Amino acid sequence: MKALTLIFVILIALLQYPLWLGKGSWLWVWNLSQQIEQEKESNDKLKSRNDSMDAEVHDLKQGYAAIEERARSELGMVKQDEVFYQLVDENNLAKPNPVAPSIQPPIKPSEPAAKR
């Protein structure tokens, strides 16, 4: 009787192995579910980015307002016969601008070319 019980216990353990530790185990399925959720979140972010780019392309193809806005903001362009006013913050006047290139004094024409 003990041998039969031992055989049944071993048989049940062998049947439970794929459920807990095999390729289709609960842990494996849970891990795949987590990966699917991460990919869905990533896809949602990329979809919203693509939608905004699609809207921008549509605006650029349809009208000149988007092109004009982009030329003004990114390229600093001004219309003909338009006056451009730049407002300077007084607090930032004392601070040097790290983006602006340093201006070097011009080289005197009397200096030889080798010293330049």
N, C-alpha and C positions, 0 to 999 in steps of 0.2 A: 503494500500500500504506500509506503514511504517513497519508493522508487517511482510509482505512478504520479504522486504529488510533485516530486522533483521534476519529472519530465514535463508536466503541465506548467509548472512555474517557468521552466526554461523556454518552453514554447510560447508562453505569453510574453516573456521578456523579448524574445526574438521578433514577435509580431509588433511590439511597442517601439523597437529600435527605429524603424523608418519614420514613425510618427514624431519622435522627439529629436533624433539626431541625423536622419537621412536627408536626401536631396529635397524632399517635399515636407520637411519638418516645420513645426510651428515657428521656430526661430528663423528659419530661412524665409518663410512666407512673411513674417513680420518685418524682417530686414528689407525685403523687396517692396513691401508697402511703404516703408519709410523713404526708400529711394524714389518711388513713384511720386510721393508727396513733394519731395525736394525738386524733382524735375518739373512738376506741375507749377510750382512757385516760380521757378526759373523761366518756364515758358510764358507765364502770365506777365512777368516783367519784360521779357523780350517782345511779347505781343503788344504791350502798351507802347514800348519804344518804337516798334514798327508802325503802329497806328499814327503816332505823332509825326514820324518821318513821312508817312504817306500823306498826311494832311499838309505838311510843309511843301512837299512836291506838288500837290494839287494847287496850293496857293501860288507857288512860283509859276506854274503853267497857266493859270487862269488870269491873274491880274498883275498889275505893276506895283501894287501897294506893298506886297511882301518883298519884292526885289528892292524897292526904294528903302524900305525899313532896314533890310540887311546891308545895303550900301551905306546907309547913314551910320548904323551902329557898329558894324565891323570894319568898314573901310574909311569911315570919317568923311564921306563925300558930302558936298553941299551943292544945292541947285544953283543954276546961273541966276545972277541978280539977287541972291539971297545973302543976308548978313548972318554970320555965325558969331554967336556970343558964347564965350566959355566962362563959366562961373568958377572961381577959385576959392576954396575954403581957406580962411585966414589961419586956421589951426595947422594946416598942412604946409604952409609956406615956410615955416622954420625947419621942417624936416626935409632932408634931401631925398630926392626921388631915386630909388634903387634901380628903376627900369630905364631912366633917362641915361643916355651915353654921356660919358665925361667929355667935355669940350677941351681940346688941346689948343694951345696958342698956335697961330700960323707960323710956319718956318720963314725966316727972313730970306729974301732972294739972294742976299750977298753971301750966304753960307754955301760952302761947297757941297755937292751932292753926296759925297762920301760920309759926311757927318749925319745925314738924315737917317 
